[in-house]
Amino acid sequence: MVNFFEHQQQAKRNTTLLVVLFIIAFASLIGLTALITAALLGGVELQQNDTYQLHWPPIALAALVVAAGILLTMLVKWLQLRPGGHVVAEQLGGVPIAPDTQDPLQRRVLNVVEEMAIAANMPVPTVYILPHESSINAFAAGYETKDAVIGLTQGAIETFSREQLQAVVAHEFSHILNGDMRLNIRLIAALAGILVIAHGGRILMYSGNNRSRHSQGQQNLLPLLGIALMVIGFMGVLFGNLIKAAVSRQREYLADAAAVQFTRNPNALGEALQQIGARQQGSRIKHKNADEAAHLFFGQALSSWLTLTATHPPLAKRIKRVMPHWDGRYPEPQQAMAQRLQTSKPTPSPVDRFAQLALPLALLEQIRAADQAPNVIQQLLQGGEAIRSLNTEQQLALVELAMPALRQLSEAERQNLLNTLQQHADQQNLFHWCLCQLVARQLDSSKRFNQLLQQADPTQVTLTALQQAEQQQPIQFDQLERALNTCQRWSPQQKQQLVQRWFEVVKADQHISTTERTLVVTLCACIGAPLPTEL
């Protein structure tokens, strides 16, 4: 099976080329708009010898105004989406699932998401349902793991079997791990900026028409300029959407491959895709905001007659990639799962570390409730009676599972919890430091984790910390934190090499101790890298 990091690098190379094309098209659009604007306003003059003379000051001024308008619109759109994936989910009509929900269908979704989070060594994201969408689809949105959300349509949660649901959730998790969410939101902002040219042209056209009615014999070029800007703007949106669609198709292939690698079950993903093809409504999303977010979804959210404008590869091609022996025929649509939940039993899965951890049911119920989850974190710090029987792996898993409930805390409650964690971390206790890092990187809204390492090699700092931890020597935690902040910004290939170095250090004596495992798990979570399969 192809290496997870190789998939990341291959998709990143393909996407980089497309993003470069997007930037070139963006610059060309500004230049063309500025040139036409300047020409109509006297920036281009026809000479007697039938040649044209360009007057650069009005052209430069027009380019500056156009670029400023586009960038300002992009900034406004980016700021609207900046709070996190929940903004995108709510704009699509999404409703968050309560972490402690008892609804059977929603509980099954959350269980699967929790399993995948444990398998991916990342905090559990908030889950949204699109209750008014009967089609089969899903999406991931956000900038990073701390503000990521996963959304599913009502049709998806009612239709998919548990294995199919797990494959689709794995697909969305790969978008989170690959950094696709940040790219997708930037594309939304860029297209909003391009569209402002067409909107500006429409305003000029209508205002010019009104002005013409009151002018007597005066030449009015505003309607002509407005029409030109509308044509340029819509052409820009068209080409921008073509490039956006091409970027999206590359990322979907990556996410499909990563989902298979996560679950080790290609048939589950193939069968989920087949269920889309088996239904008349397929994966189409009806919400009015589906257009700008179409590239976020698991399946083609909007009808597309041309392959070039499709945000996703052809459905049959995706199925063939994961199920090479598929005969091309779609099965009958599956019936709603709600009728079978009472008698169904989960099938063991290669990624189901959740079941292997065998966490006590009482603790699971507590970490899913916003009013009880902080108490569980406190027990982890103090070694409460309910915690003493758990090993380190189980305790770290509780932290990841508690994140949806902890995100519901008020700012004051968050800060109180973070202060308590930091006080224990300052006592130079390795487990307490790990616990503080896992929680603070998800809940801390300050600029703390933007501080980078200066005048030292991040790789060497982390390797030294691993050696010091095993030898029970003091660790410079402040320096280690800044090293991880630096490594978090590295490319997937660099992260792969770093994680491999960590693994080589901890297995050098042919034995991975609990201390080494705890620190490696924490380090991987801090830089957003999957755990080595050997761990």
WOVENQUI-V431928 format. One record per residue. N is the residue number from 0. RES is the residue in one letter. OMEGA is omega as a letter, one per 40 degrees, with the letter a starting at -180 (* if undefined). Layout:
# WOVENQUI-V431928
N:RES:OMEGA ; N:RES:OMEGA
This chain:
# WOVENQUI-V431928
0:M:a ; 1:V:a ; 2:N:a ; 3:F:a ; 4:F:i ; 5:E:i ; 6:H:a ; 7:Q:a ; 8:Q:i ; 9:Q:i ; 10:A:a ; 11:K:i ; 12:R:i ; 13:N:a ; 14:T:a ; 15:T:i ; 16:L:a ; 17:L:i ; 18:V:i ; 19:V:i ; 20:L:i ; 21:F:a ; 22:I:i ; 23:I:i ; 24:A:i ; 25:F:i ; 26:A:i ; 27:S:i ; 28:L:i ; 29:I:a ; 30:G:a ; 31:L:i ; 32:T:i ; 33:A:a ; 34:L:a ; 35:I:i ; 36:T:a ; 37:A:a ; 38:A:a ; 39:L:a ; 40:L:i ; 41:G:a ; 42:G:i ; 43:V:a ; 44:E:i ; 45:L:a ; 46:Q:a ; 47:Q:i ; 48:N:i ; 49:D:i ; 50:T:a ; 51:Y:i ; 52:Q:a ; 53:L:i ; 54:H:a ; 55:W:a ; 56:P:i ; 57:P:i ; 58:I:i ; 59:A:i ; 60:L:i ; 61:A:i ; 62:A:a ; 63:L:a ; 64:V:a ; 65:V:a ; 66:A:a ; 67:A:i ; 68:G:i ; 69:I:a ; 70:L:i ; 71:L:i ; 72:T:i ; 73:M:a ; 74:L:i ; 75:V:i ; 76:K:i ; 77:W:i ; 78:L:i ; 79:Q:a ; 80:L:a ; 81:R:a ; 82:P:i ; 83:G:a ; 84:G:a ; 85:H:i ; 86:V:i ; 87:V:a ; 88:A:a ; 89:E:i ; 90:Q:i ; 91:L:i ; 92:G:a ; 93:G:i ; 94:V:a ; 95:P:i ; 96:I:i ; 97:A:a ; 98:P:a ; 99:D:a ; 100:T:i ; 101:Q:i ; 102:D:a ; 103:P:a ; 104:L:a ; 105:Q:i ; 106:R:i ; 107:R:i ; 108:V:a ; 109:L:i ; 110:N:a ; 111:V:i ; 112:V:i ; 113:E:i ; 114:E:a ; 115:M:i ; 116:A:i ; 117:I:a ; 118:A:a ; 119:A:a ; 120:N:i ; 121:M:a ; 122:P:a ; 123:V:i ; 124:P:i ; 125:T:a ; 126:V:i ; 127:Y:i ; 128:I:i ; 129:L:a ; 130:P:a ; 131:H:a ; 132:E:a ; 133:S:i ; 134:S:a ; 135:I:i ; 136:N:i ; 137:A:i ; 138:F:i ; 139:A:a ; 140:A:a ; 141:G:i ; 142:Y:a ; 143:E:a ; 144:T:a ; 145:K:i ; 146:D:a ; 147:A:i ; 148:V:i ; 149:I:i ; 150:G:i ; 151:L:i ; 152:T:i ; 153:Q:i ; 154:G:a ; 155:A:a ; 156:I:i ; 157:E:a ; 158:T:a ; 159:F:i ; 160:S:a ; 161:R:a ; 162:E:i ; 163:Q:i ; 164:L:i ; 165:Q:i ; 166:A:a ; 167:V:i ; 168:V:i ; 169:A:i ; 170:H:a ; 171:E:i ; 172:F:i ; 173:S:i ; 174:H:i ; 175:I:a ; 176:L:a ; 177:N:a ; 178:G:a ; 179:D:a ; 180:M:i ; 181:R:i ; 182:L:a ; 183:N:a ; 184:I:i ; 185:R:i ; 186:L:i ; 187:I:a ; 188:A:a ; 189:A:i ; 190:L:i ; 191:A:i ; 192:G:i ; 193:I:a ; 194:L:a ; 195:V:i ; 196:I:i ; 197:A:i ; 198:H:i ; 199:G:i ; 200:G:i ; 201:R:i ; 202:I:i ; 203:L:a ; 204:M:a ; 205:Y:i ; 206:S:i ; 207:G:i ; 208:N:i ; 209:N:a ; 210:R:a ; 211:S:a ; 212:R:a ; 213:H:i ; 214:S:a ; 215:Q:i ; 216:G:i ; 217:Q:a ; 218:Q:a ; 219:N:a ; 220:L:a ; 221:L:i ; 222:P:i ; 223:L:i ; 224:L:i ; 225:G:i ; 226:I:i ; 227:A:i ; 228:L:i ; 229:M:i ; 230:V:i ; 231:I:a ; 232:G:a ; 233:F:i ; 234:M:i ; 235:G:i ; 236:V:i ; 237:L:a ; 238:F:i ; 239:G:i ; 240:N:i ; 241:L:i ; 242:I:i ; 243:K:i ; 244:A:i ; 245:A:i ; 246:V:a ; 247:S:a ; 248:R:i ; 249:Q:a ; 250:R:i ; 251:E:i ; 252:Y:i ; 253:L:a ; 254:A:i ; 255:D:a ; 256:A:i ; 257:A:i ; 258:A:i ; 259:V:i ; 260:Q:i ; 261:F:a ; 262:T:a ; 263:R:a ; 264:N:a ; 265:P:a ; 266:N:a ; 267:A:i ; 268:L:i ; 269:G:i ; 270:E:i ; 271:A:i ; 272:L:i ; 273:Q:i ; 274:Q:i ; 275:I:a ; 276:G:a ; 277:A:a ; 278:R:a ; 279:Q:a ; 280:Q:i ; 281:G:a ; 282:S:a ; 283:R:i ; 284:I:a ; 285:K:a ; 286:H:a ; 287:K:a ; 288:N:a ; 289:A:a ; 290:D:a ; 291:E:a ; 292:A:a ; 293:A:a ; 294:H:i ; 295:L:a ; 296:F:i ; 297:F:i ; 298:G:a ; 299:Q:a ; 300:A:a ; 301:L:i ; 302:S:a ; 303:S:a ; 304:W:a ; 305:L:i ; 306:T:a ; 307:L:a ; 308:T:a ; 309:A:i ; 310:T:a ; 311:H:i ; 312:P:i ; 313:P:a ; 314:L:a ; 315:A:a ; 316:K:i ; 317:R:a ; 318:I:a ; 319:K:a ; 320:R:a ; 321:V:i ; 322:M:a ; 323:P:a ; 324:H:i ; 325:W:a ; 326:D:i ; 327:G:i ; 328:R:i ; 329:Y:a ; 330:P:i ; 331:E:i ; 332:P:i ; 333:Q:i ; 334:Q:a ; 335:A:a ; 336:M:a ; 337:A:a ; 338:Q:a ; 339:R:a ; 340:L:a ; 341:Q:a ; 342:T:a ; 343:S:i ; 344:K:a ; 345:P:i ; 346:T:i ; 347:P:a ; 348:S:i ; 349:P:a ; 350:V:a ; 351:D:i ; 352:R:i ; 353:F:i ; 354:A:a ; 355:Q:a ; 356:L:i ; 357:A:i ; 358:L:i ; 359:P:a ; 360:L:a ; 361:A:i ; 362:L:i ; 363:L:i ; 364:E:a ; 365:Q:a ; 366:I:i ; 367:R:a ; 368:A:a ; 369:A:a ; 370:D:a ; 371:Q:a ; 372:A:i ; 373:P:i ; 374:N:i ; 375:V:i ; 376:I:i ; 377:Q:i ; 378:Q:i ; 379:L:i ; 380:L:a ; 381:Q:a ; 382:G:a ; 383:G:a ; 384:E:a ; 385:A:a ; 386:I:a ; 387:R:a ; 388:S:a ; 389:L:i ; 390:N:a ; 391:T:a ; 392:E:i ; 393:Q:a ; 394:Q:i ; 395:L:i ; 396:A:i ; 397:L:i ; 398:V:i ; 399:E:a ; 400:L:a ; 401:A:a ; 402:M:i ; 403:P:i ; 404:A:a ; 405:L:i ; 406:R:i ; 407:Q:a ; 408:L:i ; 409:S:a ; 410:E:i ; 411:A:i ; 412:E:i ; 413:R:a ; 414:Q:i ; 415:N:i ; 416:L:a ; 417:L:i ; 418:N:i ; 419:T:i ; 420:L:a ; 421:Q:i ; 422:Q:i ; 423:H:i ; 424:A:a ; 425:D:i ; 426:Q:i ; 427:Q:i ; 428:N:a ; 429:L:a ; 430:F:i ; 431:H:i ; 432:W:i ; 433:C:i ; 434:L:i ; 435:C:a ; 436:Q:a ; 437:L:a ; 438:V:a ; 439:A:a ; 440:R:i ; 441:Q:a ; 442:L:a ; 443:D:a ; 444:S:i ; 445:S:a ; 446:K:a ; 447:R:a ; 448:F:i ; 449:N:a ; 450:Q:a ; 451:L:i ; 452:L:i ; 453:Q:i ; 454:Q:i ; 455:A:a ; 456:D:a ; 457:P:i ; 458:T:a ; 459:Q:i ; 460:V:a ; 461:T:i ; 462:L:i ; 463:T:i ; 464:A:i ; 465:L:i ; 466:Q:i ; 467:Q:a ; 468:A:a ; 469:E:a ; 470:Q:i ; 471:Q:i ; 472:Q:i ; 473:P:i ; 474:I:i ; 475:Q:a ; 476:F:i ; 477:D:i ; 478:Q:i ; 479:L:i ; 480:E:i ; 481:R:i ; 482:A:i ; 483:L:i ; 484:N:i ; 485:T:a ; 486:C:a ; 487:Q:a ; 488:R:a ; 489:W:i ; 490:S:i ; 491:P:a ; 492:Q:i ; 493:Q:i ; 494:K:i ; 495:Q:a ; 496:Q:i ; 497:L:i ; 498:V:i ; 499:Q:i ; 500:R:i ; 501:W:a ; 502:F:i ; 503:E:i ; 504:V:a ; 505:V:a ; 506:K:a ; 507:A:a ; 508:D:i ; 509:Q:i ; 510:H:i ; 511:I:a ; 512:S:i ; 513:T:i ; 514:T:a ; 515:E:a ; 516:R:i ; 517:T:a ; 518:L:i ; 519:V:i ; 520:V:i ; 521:T:a ; 522:L:i ; 523:C:i ; 524:A:a ; 525:C:a ; 526:I:i ; 527:G:i ; 528:A:i ; 529:P:i ; 530:L:i ; 531:P:a ; 532:T:a ; 533:E:i ; 534:L:*
